[in-house]
Amino acid sequence: MIKLLIAMFLLLFWSEGKAQNLSENELKAAFVYRFSQFSKWPPPPPDKLSFCVVGNPDLFKAINSLLHEQEVDDDTEVIELPDNAHVAQCDILFLSQQNRQQTQYWLEDLAQSPVLVVADTSEGFRQGAMIGLIADANNLSFRVNLTDAKRRGLNFSAHLLKLATEVR
């Protein structure tokens, strides 16, 4: 199931030769990009998606590279955030390796905002991220908190929900 999921996400982006040589951050970038495509924001939808990355400069670079390869640069922007002063301008916020206190710091201003929050730790997912993108034993899987997403006005396609390892 996991291999099928990864193959589906990557099939649209890279040739088979490149897909086998992707780093973990390149895989995460592909997942985050696909999450954005399978998500629906409340009206009015954003004109230009803003991907924000916290705590992972390599993921920031990987998302930039992926968006450039997909030629969606005009419709998106990628921002590396050092603090939460501008977190409200994000449509997608990726929190990398944040502890409980750090996660609360980033989420405190987003309680009711329609920002798709993705975390790469189980703790971040439990604390309020709508998607937990978790790496374990050479696999990358994701969990979805549909309740929190709907509370913030976000919806996910049924295809995304079917592929999640957990939906709550």
C-alpha positions, 0 to 999 in steps of 0.5 A: 500500500505504501509503495503504491501511494508513493508511486502515485505521488511521484508518477506525475513528477519524475521519470522512473530513474529519478524517482528511485534516487529521491532524498527524503526531503524531495519525497516530502516536497512531492507529498506536500505539493500533492496535498495542496492539489487534493485540498480545497480552501474555503471561498474565496480560494487563494489566488496564489498558494504560499508554501511555508516551511519551518525548520528544514532548509533542505525541504524549502529548497526541494519544494522550490525545485519541484515547483520550478520543474512543474512550472507552477512558479507563477501560481505559488511561492515558497517561504522559509519562516524564521518566526511566526510573525508572518505565518498568516500569509501561509496557505500551507505550513510545514513544521519540521521536527518541532517539539511540543512547545515549538508546535504550540508557538506556530499554531497559536495564531492559526486557531481558526485560519484556513492554513493547511498545517503539515507536520513530520512528527507524530507529536505535531500531528497530535497537537493540531497539524491536519496532516502528519507526514511520518517517516518510519522504517524506510516508509513515508506515510501520512495521517489526516485530521479531518475534524480539525481541517473541517473546523478551519474550513478546509476539505480534502478529496476522497482520494487523499483520504483513502490513501491516508493510513489514519483519518480522524 
